[in-house]
């Protein structure tokens, strides 16, 4: 149940530039995302450190973006399409 009587009142998610987060906070956000996703890497094991580094590279290249949802007070990392990258 939301706190809004009308979904049009719900605040939209907000992009959070990864460069605006402290190193520890960014590390925690990425680790939480990687552990929550349960990404399958096939027959080989990929360490948490490597997974975090891969996501960090995606953030730096603009291929992924950190989003804060004020309605749920949660953070997620999303893949950014080419069209979205041009429009930012």
C-alpha positions in Angstrom: 0.0 0.0 0.0 1.5 3.3 -1.0 1.3 6.6 0.8 -0.1 8.3 -2.3 -3.8 8.5 -3.0 -3.1 8.7 -6.7 -0.1 7.0 -8.4 0.5 10.3 -10.4 1.6 11.7 -7.0 4.3 9.1 -6.6 7.7 10.7 -7.0 9.8 9.2 -9.9 13.1 7.4 -9.4 16.1 9.7 -9.3 19.4 9.0 -11.0 22.4 9.1 -8.5 25.7 9.8 -10.2 28.1 7.2 -8.9 30.8 9.9 -8.6 28.7 11.6 -6.0 28.9 8.6 -3.6 31.8 8.0 -1.2 34.0 5.1 -2.0 32.6 3.0 0.8 29.0 3.8 -0.1 29.5 3.0 -3.7 31.2 -0.3 -2.8 28.3 -1.2 -0.6 25.7 -0.3 -3.2 27.4 -2.3 -5.9 28.0 -5.3 -3.6 24.4 -5.3 -2.6 23.3 -5.2 -6.2 25.6 -8.0 -7.2 24.6 -10.3 -4.3 20.9 -9.6 -4.9 21.0 -10.3 -8.6 22.5 -13.8 -8.3 24.0 -13.3 -11.8 24.9 -16.6 -13.5 28.4 -16.6 -15.1 28.2 -20.1 -16.6 30.7 -22.8 -15.7 33.3 -20.6 -14.2 33.2 -18.9 -10.8 33.6 -15.2 -10.7 34.6 -13.6 -7.5 32.7 -10.9 -5.8 35.6 -8.6 -6.3 35.5 -9.2 -10.1 31.7 -8.8 -10.2 32.0 -5.5 -8.4 34.7 -4.3 -10.7 32.6 -5.2 -13.8 29.6 -3.2 -12.5 31.9 -0.3 -11.6 33.3 -0.3 -15.2 29.7 -0.2 -16.5 28.9 2.7 -14.3 32.0 4.6 -15.4 31.2 3.9 -19.1 27.6 5.1 -18.7 26.3 1.6 -19.5 24.6 1.4 -16.0 23.1 3.9 -13.7 22.3 4.0 -10.0 18.7 4.8 -9.3 17.0 5.8 -6.0 13.3 5.2 -5.7 12.0 7.7 -3.1 8.6 5.8 -2.9 10.3 2.6 -1.7 13.4 4.2 -0.4 15.5 1.7 -2.3 18.5 1.8 -4.6 19.0 -0.3 -7.8 21.4 -0.4 -10.6 19.9 -0.4 -14.1 21.3 -1.1 -17.5 21.2 2.0 -19.7 20.3 1.7 -23.3 22.1 3.6 -26.0 19.2 5.9 -26.5 19.2 6.7 -22.7 22.9 7.4 -22.8 22.5 10.0 -25.6 19.7 11.7 -23.6 21.4 12.1 -20.3 
